[in-house]
């Protein structure tokens, strides 16, 4: 039963990590920008939820009505002010810019909140459903459900809207998209805004399932990069599948062997994928036209 419980825990946690990683892979797919700030963006979302929930008394899920627009505006502004002016060596320069953004946000969070670990506390964060000897934590069920809903909304945006068609055209061929009248800068800014907004939702859920401070972003970004690389850069659904696969493997190894090896196997699988299938499990060997 320990293995079954590990599989359940891995699937539920994988939904949360899929949500946090979806913004990272979406931004890369459109802009070919590795958003190194995604980890601290998730932590920023967790802190915003912590402030509204702890000091104002707003339910964490309700805070999304406030935090997602705030974070969307942050992402949109970062692109317009810092990324759009880059004209040469965009991949490398954008990576350095996003690293600088991460450092600035981390410094501000440290200045305001210090290094003390905090967690978003709610009555349902510690309750669970028991089915025989199996345990289904309420917060993880809610996190998985919210992740499914938001990723479903993202699917609708990508494949059922005019903006989604513009986004996919930009992904496939930037020059052709410009020639048919698509405002590539607006699409890119909106995409980064969506990616950062998804980070706000992921941060809210992360803040209710784990203690965190600003330094937590380092472990978080490393895990998100593993998931995105494993799923294939630019593939939202690949990231979702990779998140569930990796979290199931980690949790099963943790319960049948050792928690230390549970975390280590995460990176051993990544090394194997990079050696034998560097485009990721669900990626394809193809270059984007410019």
C-alpha positions in Angstrom: 0.0 0.0 0.0 3.0 2.3 0.5 3.7 2.1 -3.2 0.0 2.9 -4.1 0.1 5.9 -1.6 3.3 7.1 -3.2 1.7 6.9 -6.7 -1.3 8.9 -5.5 0.9 11.5 -3.8 3.1 11.8 -6.9 0.1 12.3 -9.2 -1.4 15.0 -7.0 1.9 16.8 -6.5 2.6 16.5 -10.1 -0.4 18.5 -11.0 0.9 21.4 -8.9 4.4 21.2 -10.4 2.8 21.1 -13.9 1.0 24.3 -13.2 4.2 26.0 -11.9 6.2 24.7 -14.9 3.6 25.5 -17.6 4.4 29.2 -17.5 8.1 28.5 -17.9 7.7 26.2 -21.0 5.0 28.5 -22.5 7.4 31.5 -22.5 10.2 29.5 -24.0 7.9 28.1 -26.7 6.9 31.6 -27.9 10.0 33.7 -27.1 12.8 31.2 -26.7 13.5 32.8 -23.3 14.5 30.6 -20.4 12.7 32.4 -17.6 15.2 31.8 -14.8 13.0 34.0 -12.6 10.1 31.5 -12.6 11.1 30.0 -9.3 11.2 33.4 -7.4 8.0 34.4 -9.2 6.2 31.4 -7.7 7.6 32.4 -4.3 6.5 36.0 -4.9 3.0 34.6 -5.6 3.2 32.6 -2.4 4.2 35.7 -0.4 1.4 37.7 -1.9 -1.1 35.0 -0.9 0.5 34.9 2.6 0.0 38.6 3.1 -3.6 38.7 1.9 -4.6 35.5 3.8 -2.7 36.0 7.0 -2.9 39.7 7.6 -6.1 40.6 5.8 -8.0 37.4 6.2 -8.8 36.7 2.6 -9.2 33.0 1.6 -6.1 31.9 -0.4 -8.2 30.9 -3.4 -10.0 34.2 -3.5 -6.6 36.0 -3.5 -6.1 34.7 -7.0 -8.5 37.4 -8.2 -6.0 39.9 -6.9 -2.6 38.2 -7.4 -3.0 36.9 -11.0 -3.7 40.4 -12.4 -0.8 41.9 -10.4 1.6 39.2 -11.6 0.3 39.4 -15.2 1.0 43.1 -15.2 4.5 42.4 -13.8 5.3 39.9 -16.6 3.9 42.3 -19.2 6.0 45.1 -17.9 9.2 43.1 -17.7 8.9 42.2 -21.3 8.1 45.8 -22.5 10.7 47.5 -20.4 13.6 44.9 -20.3 13.2 42.3 -23.0 11.8 44.1 -26.0 14.8 46.5 -26.3 17.1 43.5 -26.8 18.0 43.2 -30.5 21.1 41.0 -30.5 22.0 37.7 -28.8 18.4 37.5 -27.5 18.7 34.1 -26.0 21.8 34.8 -23.9 20.9 38.4 -23.0 17.3 37.5 -22.1 18.6 34.8 -19.8 20.8 37.3 -18.0 18.0 39.8 -17.8 15.6 37.3 -16.2 18.4 36.2 -13.8 18.8 39.9 -12.8 15.0 40.1 -12.3 15.2 37.0 -10.1 17.9 38.5 -8.0 16.1 41.8 -7.5 12.8 40.1 -6.5 14.7 37.9 -4.1 16.4 40.8 -2.5 13.2 42.7 -2.1 11.5 39.7 -0.5 14.4 39.2 1.8 14.3 42.9 2.8 10.6 42.8 3.5 10.1 39.3 5.0 13.5 38.3 6.2 14.7 34.7 6.0 12.2 33.1 8.3 10.2 30.2 6.8 6.5 30.9 6.6 3.5 29.0 5.3 -0.1 29.9 4.3 -2.3 28.3 6.9 -6.0 27.5 6.3 -8.4 25.0 8.0 -8.5 22.8 5.0 -4.7 22.7 4.5 -4.3 19.9 7.1 -7.6 17.9 6.5 -7.7 14.8 4.3 -10.0 12.1 2.9 -9.3 8.5 4.0 -10.2 5.6 1.7 -9.2 2.5 3.6 -5.5 3.0 4.4 -5.1 5.5 1.6 -4.9 9.2 2.4 -6.0 12.0 0.0 -4.9 15.4 1.4 -7.7 17.9 0.7 -5.2 20.6 -0.2 -3.5 18.4 -2.8 -6.9 17.4 -4.3 -7.8 21.1 -4.5 -4.4 21.9 -6.0 -4.7 19.2 -8.6 -8.3 20.4 -9.5 -7.2 24.0 -9.8 -4.2 23.0 -11.9 -6.5 21.0 -14.3 -8.9 24.0 -14.6 -6.2 26.6 -15.3 -4.4 24.3 -17.7 -7.7 23.7 -19.4 -8.2 27.5 -19.7 -4.7 27.8 -21.1 -5.6 25.1 -23.7 -8.7 27.1 -24.7 -6.6 30.3 -25.0 -4.0 28.6 -27.1 -6.3 26.6 -29.5 -9.7 28.4 -29.5 -9.0 32.1 -29.6 -7.6 34.6 -32.1 -4.8 35.4 -29.7 -3.9 31.7 -29.5 -3.6 31.5 -33.2 -1.3 34.6 -33.2 0.7 33.0 -30.4 1.1 29.7 -32.3 2.1 31.6 -35.5 4.7 33.5 -33.5 6.0 30.2 -32.1 6.4 28.6 -35.6 7.8 31.5 -37.6 8.4 35.0 -36.1 9.1 36.7 -39.4 6.1 35.3 -41.2 3.9 36.3 -38.2 5.2 39.9 -38.6 4.5 39.9 -42.3 0.8 38.9 -41.8 0.3 41.8 -39.4 0.7 40.1 -36.0 2.1 42.4 -33.3 4.8 40.0 -32.1 5.9 42.3 -29.2 2.3 42.4 -27.8 2.0 38.6 -28.2 5.3 38.1 -26.4 4.5 40.5 -23.6 1.1 38.9 -23.1 2.6 35.4 -23.1 5.1 36.4 -20.4 2.2 38.0 -18.5 0.3 34.7 -18.7 3.4 32.7 -17.6 4.0 34.9 -14.6 0.2 34.9 -13.8 0.3 31.1 -13.8 3.2 31.4 -11.4 1.0 33.4 -9.0 -1.5 30.5 -9.0 1.2 28.0 -8.5 2.7 30.1 -5.7 -0.6 30.2 -3.9 -0.8 26.4 -3.9 2.9 26.0 -3.1 2.5 28.3 -0.1 -0.2 26.1 1.4 1.7 22.8 0.9 5.2 23.8 2.0 7.1 26.2 4.2 9.0 28.8 2.1 11.3 31.8 2.1 13.0 33.7 -0.7 15.8 31.2 -0.9 13.3 28.4 -1.6 13.3 29.6 -5.2 16.6 27.9 -5.9 15.4 24.4 -5.3 12.1 25.2 -7.0 13.6 26.5 -10.2 16.0 23.5 -10.5 13.0 21.2 -10.2 10.9 23.2 -12.7 13.8 23.2 -15.2 14.2 19.4 -14.9 10.4 19.0 -15.6 10.4 21.4 -18.6 13.6 19.8 -20.1 12.2 16.4 -19.6 8.9 17.2 -21.1 10.5 19.1 -24.0 11.0 22.9 -24.0 7.9 24.6 -25.4 5.5 21.7 -24.8 2.9 22.6 -22.1 1.4 19.1 -22.2 4.9 17.6 -22.1 5.6 19.5 -19.0 2.4 18.3 -17.4 3.2 14.7 -18.2 6.8 15.0 -17.1 5.8 16.6 -13.8 3.5 13.7 -13.0 6.0 11.1 -14.1 8.8 12.6 -12.1 6.8 13.2 -8.9 5.4 9.7 -9.0 9.0 8.3 -9.4 10.3 10.5 -6.6 7.5 9.6 -4.2 7.6 5.9 -4.9 11.4 5.7 -4.5 11.1 7.8 -1.3 8.6 5.3 0.4 10.2 2.1 -0.8 13.9 3.1 -0.6 14.9 6.4 0.8 13.8 10.1 0.6 17.4 11.0 -0.3 17.3 8.7 -3.3 13.8 9.9 -4.1 15.3 13.4 -4.7 18.4 12.1 -6.4 16.6 9.9 -8.9 14.9 13.1 -10.2 18.2 14.3 -11.6 19.5 10.9 -12.7 16.5 10.5 -14.9 17.2 14.0 -16.3 20.8 13.0 -17.1 19.6 9.9 -18.9 17.2 11.9 -21.0 19.8 14.5 -21.9 22.1 11.7 -23.0 19.7 9.6 -25.0 16.9 12.1 -26.0 18.1 15.6 -25.5 14.9 17.1 -27.0 12.9 15.7 -24.0 10.4 12.9 -23.8 7.7 14.8 -25.7 9.8 17.3 -27.7 10.7 17.0 -31.4 13.9 17.7 -33.2 13.0 20.9 -35.1 14.3 24.4 -35.3 12.0 27.4 -35.1 12.0 29.6 -38.2 12.9 33.2 -37.5 
